[in-house]
Amino acid sequence: MSLKNAKTIFEHQELEWSKISNKSNAIKTLEWLEKQQIFKPFKYTAKGIKARQYVGVISLGGQLVQVLPKVFSKQSHKMSFRQAVTIESNSINDSITGLMYLLKITKKLKINEVELAKLCKHTDSMLEVFIRLFADNLLELLQNDYRRNYVAQEDNLKFVKGKINFTKHLRNNYIDKSKFYCSYDEYESNILLNQFLKATIKKCISSTKSSFAILQKCDQLLIDVDDKRFTNPNICNRVKFTRLNQKYEYVFNLAKLLLFGSSPKLATNDNQTFSIMFDMNALFEEAIFEILDSNKSDFDITNIKAQSPQKKIFDEGCLANFTMKPDIYIKKKDGSIIVLDTKYKLIESIRSDYNSSQKQVSQSDVYQMFAYSQYYQAEKCILLYPRFEKSFENQLSSKDIGFNLQISTIDLHLADNVSYKGFVELLKEKLQKILKAENLSE
């Protein structure tokens, strides 16, 4: 998991085989991911591989590849989604910062704003951010609240400690009457939680420069803890949190991410298959939902649900399991219903010109929104896209059937030095304008 020779590309950008250190190992990793049905982060091209909508870091046969989202960079407004954004430090930093903001909005990253700003400043590595976050939080915990637990022990001793296990005492000390087979609790640091944290330190310490000294201090504080190699994520289920150790839960979750990657199916600690990747389709939808849900009163919302309520299309029969499942279902204070579907993809035009080479609104997306409109009796349906090159705001209406469709884009690019709070407020303002846009049928 070395950061030294990491390759950085943007989503939907190609990485040529010539730039990957071990092509055969990289292909084996990709084939393994597909075989395990984990996810498909890339598609093959004539010269190499092309990133899909997954962003983050992944090790392909030992070659670390960083895939960044384009949507936060100012350059994304000046060129096609299909063109490569120039790999410049400012665009990389914008992309990493924007992604971290989305992870915080969606509660996948618990960090205060000051710490987040400090971590993202002048960094060109997403993995460095996660390692530093883990290292800083762990060091503070170990220095102030080093976890030790009572661990059940058994031993044949020359003195009584705890209580005598008479069954084993008679079996082991039938001849030697000078010993006592005892069961007792030992208050010690060599517990599973600490072993897991130490294993994460060992994995990360060789991959970082900026956090090396901090991880070294953490390792010294855990000197009495056994070195263990964890290869199965299921071991995490054995670590239980109570009010006594709940302070460690956040750093434990970061350790899981760094040790096993972001997919629970990556049941290996091998650097050949390590990944921390996020689906921008899901992240975009979740971020929009969280902003609306956490500010319901500002949007005049009484009820909001993600991916629900699921309604069956047919009461019974062979297709009874077919359901309607909009991304975001909104009920406003006046009783009106709005159905909002997020689409993390480029649109260059909203005209239905079959001869155009431009990316247009999908017919199937419009049909889907029409179905939602009729089934949920929605006053308005919204197709929401992130802005790349152009901004769109269109109201389409069919008075005869009462179908009102709004096609909107929302600008996610980071203004200069915008804080996390400022970024959220800007998104909130933009969403308020989108939801309050008047229907043409009125």
BELRA-V542367 format. One record per residue. N is the residue number from 0. SS is DSSP state (H for helix, E for strand, - for the rest). PHI is phi as a letter, one per 20 degrees, with the letter a starting at -180 (NA if undefined). OMEGA is omega in whole degrees, -180 to 180 (* if undefined). Layout:
n=N ss=SS phi=PHI omega=OMEGA
n=N ss=SS phi=PHI omega=OMEGA
This chain:
n=0 ss=- phi=NA omega=-177
n=1 ss=- phi=f omega=179
n=2 ss=- phi=e omega=-172
n=3 ss=- phi=g omega=-176
n=4 ss=- phi=d omega=-179
n=5 ss=- phi=f omega=177
n=6 ss=E phi=d omega=180
n=7 ss=E phi=d omega=173
n=8 ss=E phi=c omega=176
n=9 ss=E phi=d omega=180
n=10 ss=- phi=g omega=-179
n=11 ss=- phi=m omega=176
n=12 ss=- phi=d omega=-177
n=13 ss=E phi=e omega=172
n=14 ss=E phi=c omega=-176
n=15 ss=E phi=f omega=180
n=16 ss=H phi=g omega=-177
n=17 ss=H phi=f omega=-179
n=18 ss=H phi=e omega=179
n=19 ss=- phi=d omega=-171
n=20 ss=- phi=f omega=-178
n=21 ss=- phi=c omega=-175
n=22 ss=H phi=f omega=-176
n=23 ss=H phi=f omega=178
n=24 ss=H phi=f omega=179
n=25 ss=H phi=f omega=179
n=26 ss=H phi=f omega=178
n=27 ss=H phi=f omega=179
n=28 ss=H phi=f omega=-180
n=29 ss=H phi=f omega=178
n=30 ss=H phi=f omega=179
n=31 ss=H phi=f omega=179
n=32 ss=H phi=f omega=-180
n=33 ss=H phi=f omega=-180
n=34 ss=H phi=f omega=179
n=35 ss=- phi=f omega=-179
n=36 ss=- phi=l omega=179
n=37 ss=- phi=e omega=173
n=38 ss=- phi=a omega=-180
n=39 ss=- phi=d omega=-175
n=40 ss=- phi=f omega=-177
n=41 ss=E phi=c omega=169
n=42 ss=E phi=c omega=-177
n=43 ss=E phi=f omega=174
n=44 ss=- phi=c omega=-179
n=45 ss=- phi=f omega=-175
n=46 ss=- phi=d omega=-176
n=47 ss=E phi=r omega=179
n=48 ss=E phi=c omega=-179
n=49 ss=E phi=c omega=-178
n=50 ss=E phi=f omega=174
n=51 ss=- phi=e omega=-176
n=52 ss=- phi=e omega=-180
n=53 ss=E phi=e omega=180
n=54 ss=E phi=c omega=-178
n=55 ss=E phi=p omega=179
n=56 ss=E phi=c omega=180
n=57 ss=E phi=b omega=176
n=58 ss=E phi=e omega=179
n=59 ss=E phi=d omega=-179
n=60 ss=- phi=m omega=-179
n=61 ss=- phi=n omega=177
n=62 ss=E phi=e omega=-179
n=63 ss=E phi=f omega=179
n=64 ss=E phi=c omega=178
n=65 ss=E phi=d omega=179
n=66 ss=E phi=d omega=-175
n=67 ss=E phi=d omega=175
n=68 ss=- phi=f omega=178
n=69 ss=- phi=e omega=-163
n=70 ss=- phi=f omega=-178
n=71 ss=- phi=e omega=-176
n=72 ss=- phi=f omega=178
n=73 ss=H phi=f omega=-179
n=74 ss=H phi=f omega=-177
n=75 ss=H phi=f omega=179
n=76 ss=H phi=e omega=-173
n=77 ss=- phi=d omega=-177
n=78 ss=- phi=b omega=-177
n=79 ss=- phi=f omega=175
n=80 ss=- phi=g omega=-176
n=81 ss=- phi=e omega=179
n=82 ss=- phi=e omega=179
n=83 ss=- phi=e omega=171
n=84 ss=- phi=f omega=-179
n=85 ss=- phi=g omega=-179
n=86 ss=- phi=f omega=177
n=87 ss=- phi=d omega=-175
n=88 ss=H phi=f omega=-179
n=89 ss=H phi=f omega=179
n=90 ss=H phi=f omega=176
n=91 ss=H phi=f omega=-179
n=92 ss=H phi=f omega=177
n=93 ss=H phi=g omega=-177
n=94 ss=H phi=f omega=179
n=95 ss=H phi=f omega=180
n=96 ss=H phi=f omega=180
n=97 ss=H phi=f omega=179
n=98 ss=H phi=f omega=178
n=99 ss=H phi=f omega=176
n=100 ss=H phi=f omega=179
n=101 ss=H phi=f omega=179
n=102 ss=H phi=f omega=177
n=103 ss=H phi=f omega=178
n=104 ss=H phi=g omega=-176
n=105 ss=- phi=e omega=175
n=106 ss=- phi=m omega=175
n=107 ss=- phi=e omega=-180
n=108 ss=- phi=c omega=-180
n=109 ss=- phi=d omega=-176
n=110 ss=- phi=b omega=179
n=111 ss=- phi=f omega=-171
n=112 ss=H phi=f omega=-179
n=113 ss=H phi=f omega=-180
n=114 ss=H phi=f omega=180
n=115 ss=H phi=f omega=180
n=116 ss=H phi=f omega=-180
n=117 ss=H phi=f omega=-178
n=118 ss=H phi=f omega=-174
n=119 ss=H phi=e omega=-175
n=120 ss=- phi=f omega=175
n=121 ss=- phi=m omega=178
n=122 ss=- phi=d omega=176
n=123 ss=- phi=c omega=-179
n=124 ss=- phi=c omega=178
n=125 ss=H phi=f omega=-179
n=126 ss=H phi=f omega=177
n=127 ss=H phi=g omega=180
n=128 ss=H phi=f omega=-179
n=129 ss=H phi=f omega=179
n=130 ss=H phi=f omega=-179
n=131 ss=H phi=f omega=178
n=132 ss=H phi=f omega=178
n=133 ss=H phi=f omega=-176
n=134 ss=H phi=f omega=-179
n=135 ss=H phi=f omega=-178
n=136 ss=H phi=f omega=-179
n=137 ss=H phi=f omega=-179
n=138 ss=H phi=g omega=179
n=139 ss=H phi=f omega=180
n=140 ss=H phi=f omega=-178
n=141 ss=H phi=f omega=-180
n=142 ss=H phi=f omega=-175
n=143 ss=H phi=d omega=-175
n=144 ss=- phi=b omega=-177
n=145 ss=- phi=f omega=-173
n=146 ss=- phi=e omega=170
n=147 ss=- phi=c omega=179
n=148 ss=E phi=c omega=171
n=149 ss=E phi=f omega=-178
n=150 ss=E phi=d omega=-180
n=151 ss=E phi=f omega=-179
n=152 ss=E phi=c omega=173
n=153 ss=E phi=c omega=179
n=154 ss=E phi=a omega=177
n=155 ss=E phi=e omega=-170
n=156 ss=E phi=d omega=177
n=157 ss=- phi=e omega=178
n=158 ss=- phi=b omega=-179
n=159 ss=- phi=e omega=177
n=160 ss=- phi=c omega=-175
n=161 ss=- phi=m omega=178
n=162 ss=E phi=c omega=-179
n=163 ss=E phi=f omega=173
n=164 ss=- phi=e omega=-170
n=165 ss=H phi=f omega=180
n=166 ss=H phi=f omega=-179
n=167 ss=H phi=f omega=178
n=168 ss=H phi=f omega=180
n=169 ss=H phi=f omega=-179
n=170 ss=H phi=f omega=-174
n=171 ss=H phi=e omega=-172
n=172 ss=- phi=c omega=-179
n=173 ss=- phi=f omega=-179
n=174 ss=- phi=e omega=-178
n=175 ss=- phi=e omega=-177
n=176 ss=- phi=e omega=-175
n=177 ss=- phi=e omega=-177
n=178 ss=- phi=d omega=-180
n=179 ss=E phi=c omega=178
n=180 ss=E phi=e omega=-170
n=181 ss=E phi=d omega=170
n=182 ss=E phi=d omega=-176
n=183 ss=E phi=b omega=177
n=184 ss=E phi=d omega=179
n=185 ss=E phi=d omega=179
n=186 ss=E phi=e omega=-173
n=187 ss=E phi=b omega=-177
n=188 ss=- phi=e omega=-176
n=189 ss=- phi=e omega=-177
n=190 ss=- phi=d omega=-175
n=191 ss=H phi=g omega=-180
n=192 ss=H phi=g omega=-179
n=193 ss=H phi=f omega=177
n=194 ss=H phi=f omega=-180
n=195 ss=H phi=f omega=179
n=196 ss=H phi=f omega=180
n=197 ss=H phi=f omega=178
n=198 ss=H phi=f omega=178
n=199 ss=H phi=f omega=177
n=200 ss=H phi=g omega=-178
n=201 ss=H phi=f omega=-179
n=202 ss=H phi=f omega=-173
n=203 ss=H phi=e omega=-170
n=204 ss=H phi=f omega=180
n=205 ss=- phi=e omega=-174
n=206 ss=- phi=d omega=-173
n=207 ss=- phi=c omega=172
n=208 ss=- phi=d omega=-174
n=209 ss=- phi=f omega=-177
n=210 ss=- phi=d omega=-175
n=211 ss=H phi=g omega=-176
n=212 ss=H phi=f omega=-180
n=213 ss=H phi=f omega=179
n=214 ss=H phi=f omega=178
n=215 ss=H phi=f omega=177
n=216 ss=H phi=f omega=178
n=217 ss=H phi=f omega=-179
n=218 ss=H phi=f omega=179
n=219 ss=H phi=f omega=179
n=220 ss=H phi=f omega=179
n=221 ss=- phi=d omega=-174
n=222 ss=- phi=f omega=-179
n=223 ss=- phi=e omega=-178
n=224 ss=- phi=e omega=-179
n=225 ss=- phi=f omega=172
n=226 ss=- phi=e omega=179
n=227 ss=- phi=c omega=176
n=228 ss=- phi=d omega=-178
n=229 ss=- phi=d omega=-178
n=230 ss=- phi=d omega=-177
n=231 ss=- phi=c omega=-179
n=232 ss=H phi=g omega=-179
n=233 ss=H phi=f omega=178
n=234 ss=H phi=f omega=-179
n=235 ss=H phi=f omega=-179
n=236 ss=H phi=f omega=-179
n=237 ss=H phi=e omega=177
n=238 ss=- phi=e omega=-177
n=239 ss=- phi=d omega=-180
n=240 ss=- phi=d omega=177
n=241 ss=- phi=c omega=178
n=242 ss=- phi=f omega=-178
n=243 ss=- phi=f omega=-177
n=244 ss=- phi=c omega=-175
n=245 ss=H phi=f omega=176
n=246 ss=H phi=f omega=-177
n=247 ss=H phi=e omega=-172
n=248 ss=H phi=f omega=-179
n=249 ss=H phi=f omega=-179
n=250 ss=H phi=f omega=175
n=251 ss=H phi=f omega=178
n=252 ss=H phi=f omega=175
n=253 ss=H phi=f omega=178
n=254 ss=H phi=f omega=178
n=255 ss=H phi=g omega=-179
n=256 ss=H phi=f omega=-177
n=257 ss=H phi=f omega=-177
n=258 ss=H phi=e omega=-174
n=259 ss=H phi=d omega=-176
n=260 ss=- phi=n omega=-173
n=261 ss=- phi=e omega=180
n=262 ss=- phi=d omega=179
n=263 ss=- phi=f omega=-180
n=264 ss=- phi=e omega=179
n=265 ss=- phi=f omega=-173
n=266 ss=- phi=e omega=180
n=267 ss=- phi=b omega=177
n=268 ss=- phi=d omega=-177
n=269 ss=- phi=f omega=179
n=270 ss=H phi=f omega=-180
n=271 ss=H phi=f omega=-173
n=272 ss=H phi=c omega=-177
n=273 ss=- phi=f omega=174
n=274 ss=E phi=b omega=166
n=275 ss=E phi=c omega=-175
n=276 ss=E phi=c omega=-177
n=277 ss=E phi=c omega=179
n=278 ss=E phi=e omega=-178
n=279 ss=H phi=f omega=175
n=280 ss=H phi=g omega=-178
n=281 ss=H phi=f omega=-177
n=282 ss=H phi=f omega=178
n=283 ss=H phi=f omega=179
n=284 ss=H phi=f omega=-178
n=285 ss=H phi=f omega=-180
n=286 ss=H phi=f omega=178
n=287 ss=H phi=f omega=180
n=288 ss=H phi=f omega=-176
n=289 ss=H phi=f omega=179
n=290 ss=H phi=f omega=178
n=291 ss=H phi=f omega=-175
n=292 ss=H phi=f omega=-178
n=293 ss=- phi=e omega=179
n=294 ss=- phi=c omega=-174
n=295 ss=H phi=g omega=-177
n=296 ss=H phi=f omega=179
n=297 ss=H phi=f omega=179
n=298 ss=H phi=d omega=-178
n=299 ss=- phi=l omega=-179
n=300 ss=E phi=d omega=175
n=301 ss=E phi=e omega=-178
n=302 ss=E phi=b omega=178
n=303 ss=E phi=b omega=-179
n=304 ss=E phi=c omega=176
n=305 ss=E phi=e omega=179
n=306 ss=- phi=l omega=178
n=307 ss=- phi=a omega=1
n=308 ss=- phi=f omega=178
n=309 ss=- phi=f omega=-180
n=310 ss=E phi=d omega=178
n=311 ss=E phi=f omega=179
n=312 ss=- phi=f omega=-179
n=313 ss=- phi=d omega=-180
n=314 ss=- phi=f omega=-177
n=315 ss=- phi=b omega=179
n=316 ss=- phi=o omega=-174
n=317 ss=- phi=f omega=180
n=318 ss=- phi=d omega=-176
n=319 ss=- phi=f omega=-179
n=320 ss=- phi=e omega=178
n=321 ss=- phi=f omega=-177
n=322 ss=E phi=c omega=171
n=323 ss=E phi=e omega=-177
n=324 ss=- phi=b omega=179
n=325 ss=- phi=f omega=179
n=326 ss=- phi=g omega=-177
n=327 ss=E phi=c omega=179
n=328 ss=E phi=d omega=-175
n=329 ss=E phi=c omega=172
n=330 ss=E phi=d omega=-176
n=331 ss=E phi=e omega=-177
n=332 ss=- phi=f omega=180
n=333 ss=- phi=e omega=178
n=334 ss=- phi=n omega=-179
n=335 ss=- phi=f omega=-179
n=336 ss=E phi=d omega=173
n=337 ss=E phi=c omega=174
n=338 ss=E phi=d omega=-177
n=339 ss=E phi=c omega=176
n=340 ss=E phi=d omega=177
n=341 ss=E phi=e omega=179
n=342 ss=E phi=c omega=-180
n=343 ss=- phi=e omega=177
n=344 ss=- phi=b omega=-178
n=345 ss=- phi=e omega=163
n=346 ss=- phi=c omega=180
n=347 ss=- phi=d omega=-179
n=348 ss=E phi=b omega=175
n=349 ss=- phi=d omega=178
n=350 ss=- phi=e omega=180
n=351 ss=- phi=e omega=-179
n=352 ss=- phi=d omega=-176
n=353 ss=- phi=f omega=-178
n=354 ss=- phi=e omega=-177
n=355 ss=- phi=f omega=176
n=356 ss=- phi=e omega=-179
n=357 ss=- phi=f omega=176
n=358 ss=- phi=f omega=-176
n=359 ss=E phi=d omega=175
n=360 ss=- phi=f omega=-177
n=361 ss=- phi=f omega=176
n=362 ss=H phi=g omega=-179
n=363 ss=H phi=f omega=177
n=364 ss=H phi=f omega=179
n=365 ss=H phi=f omega=178
n=366 ss=H phi=f omega=180
n=367 ss=H phi=f omega=180
n=368 ss=H phi=f omega=177
n=369 ss=H phi=f omega=179
n=370 ss=H phi=f omega=177
n=371 ss=H phi=f omega=-178
n=372 ss=H phi=g omega=-178
n=373 ss=H phi=f omega=-173
n=374 ss=H phi=f omega=-178
n=375 ss=H phi=e omega=-177
n=376 ss=- phi=l omega=-177
n=377 ss=- phi=f omega=176
n=378 ss=- phi=f omega=-178
n=379 ss=E phi=b omega=173
n=380 ss=E phi=d omega=-177
n=381 ss=E phi=c omega=168
n=382 ss=E phi=e omega=-175
n=383 ss=E phi=d omega=-179
n=384 ss=E phi=d omega=170
n=385 ss=E phi=f omega=178
n=386 ss=- phi=e omega=172
n=387 ss=- phi=d omega=-179
n=388 ss=- phi=e omega=-173
n=389 ss=- phi=d omega=175
n=390 ss=- phi=d omega=180
n=391 ss=- phi=c omega=174
n=392 ss=E phi=b omega=-177
n=393 ss=E phi=c omega=175
n=394 ss=E phi=d omega=178
n=395 ss=E phi=d omega=-175
n=396 ss=E phi=b omega=171
n=397 ss=E phi=c omega=-176
n=398 ss=- phi=f omega=-177
n=399 ss=- phi=f omega=-178
n=400 ss=- phi=d omega=176
n=401 ss=- phi=m omega=-180
n=402 ss=E phi=d omega=179
n=403 ss=E phi=d omega=-179
n=404 ss=E phi=d omega=177
n=405 ss=E phi=d omega=177
n=406 ss=E phi=d omega=-175
n=407 ss=E phi=c omega=171
n=408 ss=E phi=d omega=178
n=409 ss=E phi=c omega=-175
n=410 ss=- phi=e omega=180
n=411 ss=- phi=d omega=-174
n=412 ss=- phi=f omega=-175
n=413 ss=- phi=e omega=172
n=414 ss=- phi=f omega=-177
n=415 ss=- phi=g omega=175
n=416 ss=- phi=l omega=180
n=417 ss=- phi=f omega=179
n=418 ss=- phi=e omega=177
n=419 ss=H phi=f omega=-180
n=420 ss=H phi=f omega=179
n=421 ss=H phi=f omega=179
n=422 ss=H phi=f omega=-180
n=423 ss=H phi=f omega=180
n=424 ss=H phi=f omega=178
n=425 ss=H phi=f omega=178
n=426 ss=H phi=f omega=179
n=427 ss=H phi=f omega=179
n=428 ss=H phi=f omega=-179
n=429 ss=H phi=f omega=179
n=430 ss=H phi=f omega=177
n=431 ss=H phi=f omega=178
n=432 ss=H phi=f omega=-179
n=433 ss=H phi=f omega=-178
n=434 ss=H phi=f omega=-177
n=435 ss=H phi=e omega=179
n=436 ss=- phi=g omega=-175
n=437 ss=- phi=f omega=175
n=438 ss=- phi=f omega=180
n=439 ss=- phi=f omega=-177
n=440 ss=- phi=f omega=-177
n=441 ss=- phi=e omega=*
